[in-house]
Amino acid sequence: MQESEYLNGRTDLIDKLRSFPFMKNIDACHILDMLQLSKLRTYEADEVITKEGVFDSWIYILVYGEVRITKAGNELARFNESGDTFGELAVLDGEARSATVSATITTKCLAIDASFMDSLPPEEQSAFYSVFYRILAEILSKRLRETGQKLAQCQEELKRLKP
């Protein structure tokens, strides 16, 4: 992995970050707060980004490339759209990583240390938390719908395969 320094003061990144669905409703001042504890990380093909069972507080936004999500060695999904987000479950519930995420090709991610929220002034925390968790809820809702659709397809296929 190649990693940048913390992106503190990088106002040049605000417009790019706002183009990502995850960041579209976040104020510029909060994006700058977030960048204080964010880094750009580049991974080579087959390099592990997060490992199932590990505890950490990083959320990732895909800048470019492709990642494979596996659980117990089985592939669950691939993300390859700029702005795709992963790593949010461990931040939401404080549990260990539920899956392993690996780069399939050269991949660049914005890695955000979610502990930055604790450093916001108390008067800003409530407003930021509400926007942040609403965005995470939208991401998880979309994934739950997709998972429900895949489950229904698997159940139909299972019915066809059973005598």
N, C-alpha and C positions, 0 to 999 in steps of 0.2 A: 504494500500500500504506500502510495505517496500522499502526503498530507500537507496542506498549507498551514500557515500560522492562523491564529484566530482572526476573524474578518472584521475586527473592531474598526468602526468608522468608514466602512466601504459603502459609501452612498451610491457609488456607481452600480451596485448590485440591486438596488431597490426595484427599479423597473423590471428587470429580468425576473426577480423573485415574485413580483406581483402578477406575472403572467402565468404562474403556477396556480392551479385551483386551490391548493392548500393555503396559499398566501394572499389570495385576491382581496380578502376583506380585512386584512391587518394593516393598521396605520403605519406610515413610514417610520414614526418614532419607535414603534414596537418592533418593527423589522430591524432597525438599528440596534435595539436592545438585544434582540435575538442573535444578531451577527457577532456580538461581543463574545458569545460562547459557541460559535459555529466555525466549522472548517470545511474546506473543499477536500474531498478524498478521492483519489483515483485508484481503482483496483484493476488488476489484470484478470484475464479469463481464468476461471476456476478458483479464484481467490475468495475466501470466506469473508463476508462483511460482518455478519452477526451469526453467532452460534447458538443453536437450541440449548436451553438450560442455563445460559449465562445471564447474569444480572447487570444491567447498565441503564443509563438514562438518555440514550441517543435516539433521535428520530432522524430518518433519512429521506431526502427528496432526490429523486433521480434527475440528474441534469442531462446525461446522455448515456447510452449503453443499454444493457439488459441484465436483469437479475433473475435467478431461479430460487424459488422458495420451496424448501423440502422439510418434511417432518419424518423423523425416523427413517431417513433415506428415501422416502417417496416424494416425488415432485407433486406439489400442490398447485403451483401457479408460476407464471413468468410475468414480469413487468418490463416494459420497454418504451413507455411513453414518457417524454420529458414532463416532470411534475408528479409522476407516480410517487406515492409515499409509502414507506414501510417502517416498522419498528415502533408504531404507536401503541400497540397493545401493552407492551412491557412498561411504557411510560404511564398509561392510564391506570393499570391495576397494580403496579409495583412488583409484579411477578417476574420470574425468569423468562427469557426469550422462548416463545412457543414454537419456533421453527428456525431453521438455518437459512440464511440468505447468502447466495454466492453470485459473483459476477460470471456471466457466460461469455462475455467479450470485454474488451477494455471499457470500463464504466466509470463515470464521474458522478459523485453524489455530494449534495450539501448535507453535512452531518451537523445536526443541531442538538446541543446538550440541553435537554428540557429543564434542567435545574436552573436555567437562567430566570425562569418565572419567579423563583423564590427571591431573586435579587431586585425585582421591580418594586418601586415605592408602593406602600400599602394602598394608597388612593388609586393607583393604576391597576393593581392586581385583579380586582373584581371584574373590571371591564375587559381586560385582556383574557382572563380565564374564560369568560363567557363566550368570547369570539373563538378562542382556541378550541374549547371543548365542542362548540357547535360545528366547527370544521371537522374535527375528529369524528363526531357523530355522523356527519354526511359521508365521510370516507367509509366508515364502518357499515353504514346503512347500505351503501352501494355494494360493498363486498358481500354483505349478508344476502342481498337479493340475488347476486350472481351465484353464491353458494347454494341457495335454495333452488335455483334453476338447474344447476349441475346435479344436485341431489335428486330432483325429480327425473332428470334424464337417466341417471344411474338406476333408479328404481324401475323405470320403464324397461331398461335394458335387462335388468335382473329378472323381471317378469317374463320377458321373451326367452331368456335362457333357461328358466326353470321348466321342467316338463309338466 
